[in-house]
């Protein structure tokens, strides 16, 4: 059973388009992280969200944590080729906060 | 050096040989994690350390896999009698694991190829 479902699995868009990636679960998380990974490198932290309903912005990226802390979304405005990569969400649960559950990732390709 | 480091960056070995992968976490981070990632796939959890103890070894694929952490710092992942299906990128991460906010910082990974 996959605790964190990410969608879509693959996304290919043109430069300048907007997109949203979703991370959904039936479990409640104490915190949720989004990472971006480029080929040949380890995942790099983008954001941590903790409070239900929280919205964080990082330049053209907007992250939202669901009110019930069961889901999250990542919205990219005016995507650029440099946004290409594997986007991963990870949630830590109150009952086992030392271990995070990772989604399977969304592979984003932004074509120039 | 503020980040997580891993060595070697690449390892090519023959089937049946043993390999050791090393992880140096961020100084002061109490938690350390090992993951495995196949090409284009998500992360497969292997093992988690809190200090020198491993509360969760549930992800280790078989008894050929083992890991230890000494001095609350460096960790070594050992794979005995390697098989071709062990080929993957092995990622290490560390975190402060503070109050349920488990933000992990990753190393660059070790790419293991078993011939």
Interface residues (C-beta under 8 A of the other chain):
Chain A: X30 X31 X33 X35 X40 X41 X42 X43 X44 X45 X48 X50 X86 X88 X90 X92 X94 X96 X97 X98 X99 X100 X102 X103 X104 X105 X107
Chain B: X4 X31 X33 X35 X40 X41 X42 X43 X45 X48 X50 X55 X56 X91 X93 X97 X99 X100 X101 X102 X103 X104 X105 X106 X107 X108 X109
